[in-house]
Every structure is written in structure tokens, then in C-alpha cells.
Amino acid sequence: MPTPREDQPDRPGGLNPAALSVTDTARTLTRVGGQAITVAMIQRDIDDGAPTNADGTINLMYYAAWLVRELAERGNAAGANRGD
């Protein structure tokens, strides 16, 4: 039988994508994305306005949506700078 994770005792042996710690978010994105994502990178995004739950955990879907919006805005800004 799987043992409960210390950081999420109500989810035996698993992660809750609606409430991941910063560390688990970095680990998860590293595993699925194929490149290293660090805790510092996630924290920088939070400092820049990435959404978090009231308890400081991260909802992976909301975070992904925020990242997509940020990338789109940066792309639009870069296009404006080029005169596109």
C-alpha cells in the first residue's frame, strides 16, 4: 500500500494538481517538460504575479494558463517592438 506524502497527507501516494507545493510544481514540470524547472524559477513567476492558492500551493491549470498568457503578451510586445 502506498504511503502518504508528507506534504499532502490527504492524497496517499499522489499529487493534487490543484494544490501543488512549489517544489512539487518544479518537479512535475521538469518531468513532463523535458527541461529543468527550478523552485527559484517558480518562485520568480509567483513574485511576478503567477496565481497561487490561499495556502501558497499552486493550481497547475491556473499556473499553466498564466504562463500561456505571459508568453502571448511577451510575444505581442516583441512584435510591437519590431513594428509588426
Distance bins in CASP14 RR format, pairs under 12 A and 6 or more apart:
PFRMAT RR
TARGET T0000
AUTHOR 0000-0000-0000
RMODE 2
METHOD distances of the structure
MODEL  1
1 12 1 0 0 1 0 0 0 0 0 0 0
1 13 0 0 0 0 1 0 0 0 0 0 0
2 8 0 0 0 0 0 1 0 0 0 0 0
2 11 0 0 0 0 1 0 0 0 0 0 0
2 12 1 0 1 0 0 0 0 0 0 0 0
2 13 1 1 0 0 0 0 0 0 0 0 0
2 14 1 0 0 1 0 0 0 0 0 0 0
2 15 0 0 0 0 0 1 0 0 0 0 0
3 9 0 0 0 0 0 1 0 0 0 0 0
3 11 0 0 0 0 0 1 0 0 0 0 0
3 12 1 0 0 1 0 0 0 0 0 0 0
3 13 1 0 0 1 0 0 0 0 0 0 0
3 14 0 0 0 0 0 1 0 0 0 0 0
4 10 1 0 0 1 0 0 0 0 0 0 0
4 11 1 0 0 1 0 0 0 0 0 0 0
4 12 1 0 1 0 0 0 0 0 0 0 0
4 13 1 0 0 1 0 0 0 0 0 0 0
4 14 0 0 0 0 1 0 0 0 0 0 0
4 15 0 0 0 0 0 1 0 0 0 0 0
5 11 1 0 0 1 0 0 0 0 0 0 0
5 12 1 0 0 1 0 0 0 0 0 0 0
5 13 1 0 1 0 0 0 0 0 0 0 0
5 14 1 0 0 1 0 0 0 0 0 0 0
5 15 1 0 0 1 0 0 0 0 0 0 0
5 16 0 0 0 0 1 0 0 0 0 0 0
5 19 0 0 0 0 0 1 0 0 0 0 0
5 20 0 0 0 0 0 1 0 0 0 0 0
5 21 0 0 0 0 1 0 0 0 0 0 0
5 23 0 0 0 0 0 1 0 0 0 0 0
5 24 0 0 0 0 1 0 0 0 0 0 0
5 27 0 0 0 0 0 1 0 0 0 0 0
6 12 0 0 0 0 0 1 0 0 0 0 0
6 13 0 0 0 0 0 1 0 0 0 0 0
6 14 0 0 0 0 0 1 0 0 0 0 0
6 21 0 0 0 0 0 1 0 0 0 0 0
6 23 0 0 0 0 0 1 0 0 0 0 0
6 24 0 0 0 0 0 1 0 0 0 0 0
7 13 0 0 0 0 0 1 0 0 0 0 0
7 14 0 0 0 0 0 1 0 0 0 0 0
7 15 0 0 0 0 1 0 0 0 0 0 0
7 16 0 0 0 0 0 1 0 0 0 0 0
7 19 0 0 0 0 1 0 0 0 0 0 0
7 20 0 0 0 0 1 0 0 0 0 0 0
7 21 1 0 1 0 0 0 0 0 0 0 0
7 22 0 0 0 0 0 1 0 0 0 0 0
7 23 1 0 0 1 0 0 0 0 0 0 0
7 24 1 0 0 1 0 0 0 0 0 0 0
7 25 0 0 0 0 0 1 0 0 0 0 0
7 27 0 0 0 0 0 1 0 0 0 0 0
7 55 0 0 0 0 0 1 0 0 0 0 0
7 56 0 0 0 0 0 1 0 0 0 0 0
7 57 0 0 0 0 1 0 0 0 0 0 0
8 14 1 0 0 1 0 0 0 0 0 0 0
8 15 1 0 0 1 0 0 0 0 0 0 0
8 16 1 0 0 1 0 0 0 0 0 0 0
8 17 0 0 0 0 0 1 0 0 0 0 0
8 18 0 0 0 0 0 1 0 0 0 0 0
8 19 1 0 0 1 0 0 0 0 0 0 0
8 20 0 0 0 0 1 0 0 0 0 0 0
8 21 1 0 0 1 0 0 0 0 0 0 0
8 23 0 0 0 0 0 1 0 0 0 0 0
8 24 0 0 0 0 1 0 0 0 0 0 0
8 55 0 0 0 0 0 1 0 0 0 0 0
8 57 0 0 0 0 1 0 0 0 0 0 0
9 16 0 0 0 0 0 1 0 0 0 0 0
10 16 1 0 0 1 0 0 0 0 0 0 0
10 19 0 0 0 0 1 0 0 0 0 0 0
11 17 0 0 0 0 0 1 0 0 0 0 0
11 18 0 0 0 0 0 1 0 0 0 0 0
11 19 0 0 0 0 1 0 0 0 0 0 0
11 20 0 0 0 0 0 1 0 0 0 0 0
11 21 0 0 0 0 0 1 0 0 0 0 0
11 24 0 0 0 0 0 1 0 0 0 0 0
11 57 0 0 0 0 0 1 0 0 0 0 0
13 24 0 0 0 0 0 1 0 0 0 0 0
14 20 0 0 0 0 0 1 0 0 0 0 0
14 24 0 0 0 0 1 0 0 0 0 0 0
14 28 0 0 0 0 0 1 0 0 0 0 0
15 21 0 0 0 0 1 0 0 0 0 0 0
15 23 0 0 0 0 0 1 0 0 0 0 0
15 24 1 0 1 0 0 0 0 0 0 0 0
15 25 0 0 0 0 1 0 0 0 0 0 0
15 27 0 0 0 0 1 0 0 0 0 0 0
15 28 1 0 0 1 0 0 0 0 0 0 0
15 29 0 0 0 0 0 1 0 0 0 0 0
15 31 0 0 0 0 0 1 0 0 0 0 0
15 32 0 0 0 0 0 1 0 0 0 0 0
15 57 0 0 0 0 0 1 0 0 0 0 0
15 58 0 0 0 0 0 1 0 0 0 0 0
15 59 0 0 0 0 0 1 0 0 0 0 0
15 60 0 0 0 0 1 0 0 0 0 0 0
16 24 0 0 0 0 1 0 0 0 0 0 0
16 25 0 0 0 0 0 1 0 0 0 0 0
16 28 0 0 0 0 0 1 0 0 0 0 0
16 53 0 0 0 0 0 1 0 0 0 0 0
16 55 0 0 0 0 0 1 0 0 0 0 0
16 57 0 0 0 0 1 0 0 0 0 0 0
16 58 0 0 0 0 0 1 0 0 0 0 0
16 59 0 0 0 0 1 0 0 0 0 0 0
16 60 0 0 0 0 1 0 0 0 0 0 0
16 61 0 0 0 0 0 1 0 0 0 0 0
17 24 0 0 0 0 1 0 0 0 0 0 0
17 25 0 0 0 0 1 0 0 0 0 0 0
17 28 1 0 0 1 0 0 0 0 0 0 0
17 29 0 0 0 0 0 1 0 0 0 0 0
17 32 0 0 0 0 0 1 0 0 0 0 0
17 53 0 0 0 0 0 1 0 0 0 0 0
17 57 0 0 0 0 0 1 0 0 0 0 0
17 58 0 0 0 0 1 0 0 0 0 0 0
17 59 1 0 0 1 0 0 0 0 0 0 0
17 60 1 0 1 0 0 0 0 0 0 0 0
17 61 1 0 0 1 0 0 0 0 0 0 0
17 62 0 0 0 0 0 1 0 0 0 0 0
17 63 0 0 0 0 1 0 0 0 0 0 0
17 64 0 0 0 0 1 0 0 0 0 0 0
18 24 0 0 0 0 0 1 0 0 0 0 0
18 25 0 0 0 0 0 1 0 0 0 0 0
18 51 0 0 0 0 0 1 0 0 0 0 0
18 52 0 0 0 0 0 1 0 0 0 0 0
18 53 1 0 0 1 0 0 0 0 0 0 0
18 55 0 0 0 0 0 1 0 0 0 0 0
18 57 0 0 0 0 1 0 0 0 0 0 0
18 58 0 0 0 0 1 0 0 0 0 0 0
18 59 1 0 1 0 0 0 0 0 0 0 0
18 60 1 0 0 1 0 0 0 0 0 0 0
18 61 1 0 0 1 0 0 0 0 0 0 0
18 62 0 0 0 0 1 0 0 0 0 0 0
18 63 0 0 0 0 0 1 0 0 0 0 0
19 25 0 0 0 0 0 1 0 0 0 0 0
19 52 0 0 0 0 1 0 0 0 0 0 0
19 53 1 0 1 0 0 0 0 0 0 0 0
19 54 0 0 0 0 0 1 0 0 0 0 0
19 55 1 0 0 1 0 0 0 0 0 0 0
19 56 0 0 0 0 1 0 0 0 0 0 0
19 57 1 0 1 0 0 0 0 0 0 0 0
19 58 1 0 0 1 0 0 0 0 0 0 0
19 59 1 0 0 1 0 0 0 0 0 0 0
19 60 0 0 0 0 1 0 0 0 0 0 0
19 61 0 0 0 0 0 1 0 0 0 0 0
19 62 0 0 0 0 0 1 0 0 0 0 0
19 63 0 0 0 0 0 1 0 0 0 0 0
20 26 0 0 0 0 1 0 0 0 0 0 0
20 27 0 0 0 0 1 0 0 0 0 0 0
20 28 1 0 0 1 0 0 0 0 0 0 0
20 29 0 0 0 0 1 0 0 0 0 0 0
20 39 0 0 0 0 0 1 0 0 0 0 0
20 42 0 0 0 0 1 0 0 0 0 0 0
20 52 0 0 0 0 0 1 0 0 0 0 0
20 53 0 0 0 0 1 0 0 0 0 0 0
20 55 0 0 0 0 0 1 0 0 0 0 0
20 56 0 0 0 0 1 0 0 0 0 0 0
20 57 1 0 1 0 0 0 0 0 0 0 0
20 58 1 0 1 0 0 0 0 0 0 0 0
20 59 1 0 0 1 0 0 0 0 0 0 0
20 60 1 0 1 0 0 0 0 0 0 0 0
20 61 0 0 0 0 0 1 0 0 0 0 0
20 62 0 0 0 0 0 1 0 0 0 0 0
20 63 0 0 0 0 1 0 0 0 0 0 0
20 64 0 0 0 0 0 1 0 0 0 0 0
21 27 0 0 0 0 1 0 0 0 0 0 0
21 28 0 0 0 0 0 1 0 0 0 0 0
21 39 0 0 0 0 1 0 0 0 0 0 0
21 42 0 0 0 0 1 0 0 0 0 0 0
21 43 0 0 0 0 0 1 0 0 0 0 0
21 46 0 0 0 0 0 1 0 0 0 0 0
21 52 0 0 0 0 0 1 0 0 0 0 0
21 53 0 0 0 0 0 1 0 0 0 0 0
21 55 0 0 0 0 1 0 0 0 0 0 0
21 56 0 0 0 0 1 0 0 0 0 0 0
21 57 1 0 0 1 0 0 0 0 0 0 0
21 58 1 0 0 1 0 0 0 0 0 0 0
21 60 0 0 0 0 0 1 0 0 0 0 0
22 28 0 0 0 0 0 1 0 0 0 0 0
22 29 0 0 0 0 0 1 0 0 0 0 0
22 37 0 0 0 0 0 1 0 0 0 0 0
22 38 0 0 0 0 1 0 0 0 0 0 0
22 39 1 0 1 0 0 0 0 0 0 0 0
22 40 0 0 0 0 1 0 0 0 0 0 0
22 41 0 0 0 0 1 0 0 0 0 0 0
22 42 1 0 1 0 0 0 0 0 0 0 0
22 43 1 0 0 1 0 0 0 0 0 0 0
22 44 0 0 0 0 0 1 0 0 0 0 0
22 45 0 0 0 0 1 0 0 0 0 0 0
22 46 1 0 0 1 0 0 0 0 0 0 0
22 47 0 0 0 0 0 1 0 0 0 0 0
22 50 0 0 0 0 0 1 0 0 0 0 0
22 52 0 0 0 0 1 0 0 0 0 0 0
22 53 0 0 0 0 0 1 0 0 0 0 0
22 55 0 0 0 0 0 1 0 0 0 0 0
22 56 1 0 0 1 0 0 0 0 0 0 0
22 57 0 0 0 0 1 0 0 0 0 0 0
22 58 1 0 0 1 0 0 0 0 0 0 0
22 60 0 0 0 0 0 1 0 0 0 0 0
22 63 0 0 0 0 0 1 0 0 0 0 0
23 29 0 0 0 0 0 1 0 0 0 0 0
23 30 0 0 0 0 0 1 0 0 0 0 0
23 37 0 0 0 0 0 1 0 0 0 0 0
23 38 0 0 0 0 1 0 0 0 0 0 0
23 39 1 0 1 0 0 0 0 0 0 0 0
23 40 0 0 0 0 0 1 0 0 0 0 0
23 41 0 0 0 0 0 1 0 0 0 0 0
23 42 0 0 0 0 1 0 0 0 0 0 0
23 43 0 0 0 0 0 1 0 0 0 0 0
23 56 0 0 0 0 0 1 0 0 0 0 0
23 57 0 0 0 0 0 1 0 0 0 0 0
23 58 0 0 0 0 0 1 0 0 0 0 0
24 30 0 0 0 0 0 1 0 0 0 0 0
24 31 0 0 0 0 0 1 0 0 0 0 0
24 37 0 0 0 0 0 1 0 0 0 0 0
24 39 0 0 0 0 1 0 0 0 0 0 0
24 42 0 0 0 0 1 0 0 0 0 0 0
24 56 0 0 0 0 0 1 0 0 0 0 0
24 57 0 0 0 0 1 0 0 0 0 0 0
24 58 0 0 0 0 1 0 0 0 0 0 0
24 60 0 0 0 0 1 0 0 0 0 0 0
24 63 0 0 0 0 0 1 0 0 0 0 0
25 31 0 0 0 0 0 1 0 0 0 0 0
25 32 0 0 0 0 0 1 0 0 0 0 0
25 37 1 0 0 1 0 0 0 0 0 0 0
25 38 0 0 0 0 0 1 0 0 0 0 0
25 39 0 0 0 0 1 0 0 0 0 0 0
25 41 0 0 0 0 1 0 0 0 0 0 0
25 42 1 0 1 0 0 0 0 0 0 0 0
25 43 0 0 0 0 1 0 0 0 0 0 0
25 45 0 0 0 0 1 0 0 0 0 0 0
25 46 0 0 0 0 1 0 0 0 0 0 0
25 50 0 0 0 0 1 0 0 0 0 0 0
25 51 0 0 0 0 0 1 0 0 0 0 0
25 52 0 0 0 0 1 0 0 0 0 0 0
25 53 0 0 0 0 0 1 0 0 0 0 0
25 56 0 0 0 0 0 1 0 0 0 0 0
25 57 0 0 0 0 1 0 0 0 0 0 0
25 58 1 0 1 0 0 0 0 0 0 0 0
25 59 0 0 0 0 1 0 0 0 0 0 0
25 60 1 0 0 1 0 0 0 0 0 0 0
25 61 0 0 0 0 0 1 0 0 0 0 0
25 62 0 0 0 0 0 1 0 0 0 0 0
25 63 1 0 0 1 0 0 0 0 0 0 0
25 64 0 0 0 0 0 1 0 0 0 0 0
25 67 0 0 0 0 0 1 0 0 0 0 0
26 32 0 0 0 0 0 1 0 0 0 0 0
26 33 0 0 0 0 0 1 0 0 0 0 0
26 35 0 0 0 0 0 1 0 0 0 0 0
26 36 0 0 0 0 1 0 0 0 0 0 0
26 37 1 0 1 0 0 0 0 0 0 0 0
26 38 1 0 1 0 0 0 0 0 0 0 0
26 39 1 0 1 0 0 0 0 0 0 0 0
26 40 0 0 0 0 1 0 0 0 0 0 0
26 41 1 0 0 1 0 0 0 0 0 0 0
26 42 1 0 1 0 0 0 0 0 0 0 0
26 43 0 0 0 0 1 0 0 0 0 0 0
26 44 0 0 0 0 0 1 0 0 0 0 0
26 45 0 0 0 0 0 1 0 0 0 0 0
26 46 0 0 0 0 0 1 0 0 0 0 0
26 58 0 0 0 0 1 0 0 0 0 0 0
26 60 0 0 0 0 0 1 0 0 0 0 0
26 63 0 0 0 0 0 1 0 0 0 0 0
27 33 0 0 0 0 0 1 0 0 0 0 0
27 34 0 0 0 0 0 1 0 0 0 0 0
27 36 0 0 0 0 0 1 0 0 0 0 0
27 37 0 0 0 0 1 0 0 0 0 0 0
27 38 0 0 0 0 0 1 0 0 0 0 0
27 39 0 0 0 0 1 0 0 0 0 0 0
27 42 0 0 0 0 0 1 0 0 0 0 0
27 58 0 0 0 0 0 1 0 0 0 0 0
27 60 0 0 0 0 0 1 0 0 0 0 0
28 34 0 0 0 0 0 1 0 0 0 0 0
28 37 0 0 0 0 1 0 0 0 0 0 0
28 42 0 0 0 0 0 1 0 0 0 0 0
28 58 0 0 0 0 1 0 0 0 0 0 0
28 60 1 0 0 1 0 0 0 0 0 0 0
28 63 0 0 0 0 0 1 0 0 0 0 0
28 64 0 0 0 0 0 1 0 0 0 0 0
29 35 0 0 0 0 1 0 0 0 0 0 0
29 36 0 0 0 0 1 0 0 0 0 0 0
29 37 1 0 1 0 0 0 0 0 0 0 0
29 38 0 0 0 0 1 0 0 0 0 0 0
29 39 0 0 0 0 0 1 0 0 0 0 0
29 41 0 0 0 0 1 0 0 0 0 0 0
29 42 1 0 0 1 0 0 0 0 0 0 0
29 45 0 0 0 0 0 1 0 0 0 0 0
29 58 0 0 0 0 0 1 0 0 0 0 0
29 60 0 0 0 0 1 0 0 0 0 0 0
29 63 0 0 0 0 1 0 0 0 0 0 0
29 64 0 0 0 0 1 0 0 0 0 0 0
29 67 0 0 0 0 1 0 0 0 0 0 0
30 36 1 0 1 0 0 0 0 0 0 0 0
30 37 1 0 1 0 0 0 0 0 0 0 0
30 38 0 0 0 0 1 0 0 0 0 0 0
30 39 0 0 0 0 0 1 0 0 0 0 0
30 41 0 0 0 0 1 0 0 0 0 0 0
30 42 0 0 0 0 0 1 0 0 0 0 0
31 37 0 0 0 0 1 0 0 0 0 0 0
32 60 0 0 0 0 1 0 0 0 0 0 0
32 64 0 0 0 0 0 1 0 0 0 0 0
33 64 0 0 0 0 0 1 0 0 0 0 0
35 41 0 0 0 0 0 1 0 0 0 0 0
36 42 0 0 0 0 0 1 0 0 0 0 0
37 43 0 0 0 0 0 1 0 0 0 0 0
37 44 0 0 0 0 0 1 0 0 0 0 0
37 45 0 0 0 0 1 0 0 0 0 0 0
37 58 0 0 0 0 0 1 0 0 0 0 0
37 63 0 0 0 0 0 1 0 0 0 0 0
37 67 0 0 0 0 0 1 0 0 0 0 0
38 44 0 0 0 0 1 0 0 0 0 0 0
38 45 0 0 0 0 0 1 0 0 0 0 0
39 45 0 0 0 0 0 1 0 0 0 0 0
39 46 0 0 0 0 0 1 0 0 0 0 0
39 58 0 0 0 0 0 1 0 0 0 0 0
40 46 0 0 0 0 0 1 0 0 0 0 0
40 47 0 0 0 0 0 1 0 0 0 0 0
41 47 0 0 0 0 0 1 0 0 0 0 0
41 48 0 0 0 0 0 1 0 0 0 0 0
41 50 0 0 0 0 0 1 0 0 0 0 0
41 63 0 0 0 0 0 1 0 0 0 0 0
41 67 0 0 0 0 0 1 0 0 0 0 0
42 48 0 0 0 0 0 1 0 0 0 0 0
42 49 0 0 0 0 0 1 0 0 0 0 0
42 50 1 0 0 1 0 0 0 0 0 0 0
42 52 0 0 0 0 1 0 0 0 0 0 0
42 56 0 0 0 0 0 1 0 0 0 0 0
42 57 0 0 0 0 0 1 0 0 0 0 0
42 58 1 0 0 1 0 0 0 0 0 0 0
42 60 0 0 0 0 0 1 0 0 0 0 0
42 63 0 0 0 0 1 0 0 0 0 0 0
42 66 0 0 0 0 0 1 0 0 0 0 0
42 67 0 0 0 0 0 1 0 0 0 0 0
43 49 0 0 0 0 0 1 0 0 0 0 0
43 50 0 0 0 0 1 0 0 0 0 0 0
43 52 0 0 0 0 0 1 0 0 0 0 0
43 56 0 0 0 0 0 1 0 0 0 0 0
43 58 0 0 0 0 0 1 0 0 0 0 0
44 50 0 0 0 0 1 0 0 0 0 0 0
44 70 0 0 0 0 0 1 0 0 0 0 0
45 51 0 0 0 0 1 0 0 0 0 0 0
45 52 0 0 0 0 1 0 0 0 0 0 0
45 58 0 0 0 0 1 0 0 0 0 0 0
45 62 0 0 0 0 0 1 0 0 0 0 0
45 63 1 0 0 1 0 0 0 0 0 0 0
45 64 0 0 0 0 0 1 0 0 0 0 0
45 66 1 0 0 1 0 0 0 0 0 0 0
45 67 1 0 0 1 0 0 0 0 0 0 0
45 69 0 0 0 0 0 1 0 0 0 0 0
45 70 0 0 0 0 1 0 0 0 0 0 0
45 71 0 0 0 0 0 1 0 0 0 0 0
46 52 1 0 1 0 0 0 0 0 0 0 0
46 53 0 0 0 0 0 1 0 0 0 0 0
46 56 0 0 0 0 1 0 0 0 0 0 0
46 57 0 0 0 0 0 1 0 0 0 0 0
46 58 1 0 0 1 0 0 0 0 0 0 0
46 62 0 0 0 0 0 1 0 0 0 0 0
46 63 0 0 0 0 1 0 0 0 0 0 0
46 66 0 0 0 0 1 0 0 0 0 0 0
46 67 0 0 0 0 0 1 0 0 0 0 0
48 63 0 0 0 0 0 1 0 0 0 0 0
48 66 0 0 0 0 1 0 0 0 0 0 0
48 67 0 0 0 0 0 1 0 0 0 0 0
48 69 0 0 0 0 0 1 0 0 0 0 0
48 70 1 0 0 1 0 0 0 0 0 0 0
48 73 0 0 0 0 0 1 0 0 0 0 0
48 74 0 0 0 0 0 1 0 0 0 0 0
49 58 0 0 0 0 0 1 0 0 0 0 0
49 62 0 0 0 0 0 1 0 0 0 0 0
49 63 0 0 0 0 0 1 0 0 0 0 0
49 66 1 0 0 1 0 0 0 0 0 0 0
49 67 0 0 0 0 0 1 0 0 0 0 0
49 69 0 0 0 0 0 1 0 0 0 0 0
49 70 0 0 0 0 1 0 0 0 0 0 0
50 56 0 0 0 0 0 1 0 0 0 0 0
50 58 1 0 0 1 0 0 0 0 0 0 0
50 59 0 0 0 0 0 1 0 0 0 0 0
50 60 0 0 0 0 0 1 0 0 0 0 0
50 62 0 0 0 0 1 0 0 0 0 0 0
50 63 1 0 1 0 0 0 0 0 0 0 0
50 64 0 0 0 0 0 1 0 0 0 0 0
50 65 0 0 0 0 0 1 0 0 0 0 0
50 66 1 0 1 0 0 0 0 0 0 0 0
50 67 1 0 0 1 0 0 0 0 0 0 0
50 68 0 0 0 0 0 1 0 0 0 0 0
50 69 0 0 0 0 0 1 0 0 0 0 0
50 70 0 0 0 0 1 0 0 0 0 0 0
51 57 0 0 0 0 0 1 0 0 0 0 0
51 58 1 0 0 1 0 0 0 0 0 0 0
51 59 1 0 0 1 0 0 0 0 0 0 0
51 60 0 0 0 0 0 1 0 0 0 0 0
51 61 0 0 0 0 1 0 0 0 0 0 0
51 62 1 0 1 0 0 0 0 0 0 0 0
51 63 1 0 0 1 0 0 0 0 0 0 0
51 64 0 0 0 0 0 1 0 0 0 0 0
51 65 0 0 0 0 1 0 0 0 0 0 0
51 66 1 0 1 0 0 0 0 0 0 0 0
51 67 0 0 0 0 0 1 0 0 0 0 0
51 69 0 0 0 0 0 1 0 0 0 0 0
51 70 0 0 0 0 0 1 0 0 0 0 0
52 58 1 0 1 0 0 0 0 0 0 0 0
52 59 0 0 0 0 1 0 0 0 0 0 0
52 60 0 0 0 0 0 1 0 0 0 0 0
52 62 0 0 0 0 1 0 0 0 0 0 0
52 63 0 0 0 0 1 0 0 0 0 0 0
52 66 0 0 0 0 0 1 0 0 0 0 0
53 59 1 0 0 1 0 0 0 0 0 0 0
53 60 0 0 0 0 0 1 0 0 0 0 0
53 61 0 0 0 0 0 1 0 0 0 0 0
53 62 0 0 0 0 1 0 0 0 0 0 0
53 63 0 0 0 0 0 1 0 0 0 0 0
56 63 0 0 0 0 0 1 0 0 0 0 0
57 63 0 0 0 0 0 1 0 0 0 0 0
58 64 0 0 0 0 1 0 0 0 0 0 0
58 65 0 0 0 0 0 1 0 0 0 0 0
58 66 0 0 0 0 1 0 0 0 0 0 0
58 67 0 0 0 0 0 1 0 0 0 0 0
59 65 0 0 0 0 1 0 0 0 0 0 0
59 66 0 0 0 0 1 0 0 0 0 0 0
60 66 0 0 0 0 0 1 0 0 0 0 0
60 67 0 0 0 0 0 1 0 0 0 0 0
61 67 0 0 0 0 0 1 0 0 0 0 0
61 68 0 0 0 0 0 1 0 0 0 0 0
62 68 0 0 0 0 0 1 0 0 0 0 0
62 69 0 0 0 0 0 1 0 0 0 0 0
63 69 0 0 0 0 0 1 0 0 0 0 0
63 70 0 0 0 0 0 1 0 0 0 0 0
64 70 0 0 0 0 0 1 0 0 0 0 0
64 71 0 0 0 0 0 1 0 0 0 0 0
65 71 0 0 0 0 0 1 0 0 0 0 0
65 72 0 0 0 0 0 1 0 0 0 0 0
66 72 0 0 0 0 0 1 0 0 0 0 0
66 73 0 0 0 0 0 1 0 0 0 0 0
67 73 0 0 0 0 0 1 0 0 0 0 0
67 74 0 0 0 0 0 1 0 0 0 0 0
68 74 0 0 0 0 0 1 0 0 0 0 0
68 75 0 0 0 0 0 1 0 0 0 0 0
69 75 0 0 0 0 0 1 0 0 0 0 0
69 76 0 0 0 0 0 1 0 0 0 0 0
70 76 0 0 0 0 0 1 0 0 0 0 0
70 77 0 0 0 0 0 1 0 0 0 0 0
71 77 0 0 0 0 0 1 0 0 0 0 0
71 78 0 0 0 0 0 1 0 0 0 0 0
72 78 0 0 0 0 0 1 0 0 0 0 0
72 79 0 0 0 0 0 1 0 0 0 0 0
73 79 0 0 0 0 0 1 0 0 0 0 0
73 80 0 0 0 0 0 1 0 0 0 0 0
74 80 0 0 0 0 0 1 0 0 0 0 0
74 81 0 0 0 0 0 1 0 0 0 0 0
75 81 0 0 0 0 1 0 0 0 0 0 0
75 82 0 0 0 0 1 0 0 0 0 0 0
75 84 0 0 0 0 1 0 0 0 0 0 0
76 82 0 0 0 0 0 1 0 0 0 0 0
76 83 0 0 0 0 0 1 0 0 0 0 0
76 84 0 0 0 0 1 0 0 0 0 0 0
77 83 0 0 0 0 0 1 0 0 0 0 0
77 84 0 0 0 0 0 1 0 0 0 0 0
78 84 0 0 0 0 1 0 0 0 0 0 0
END
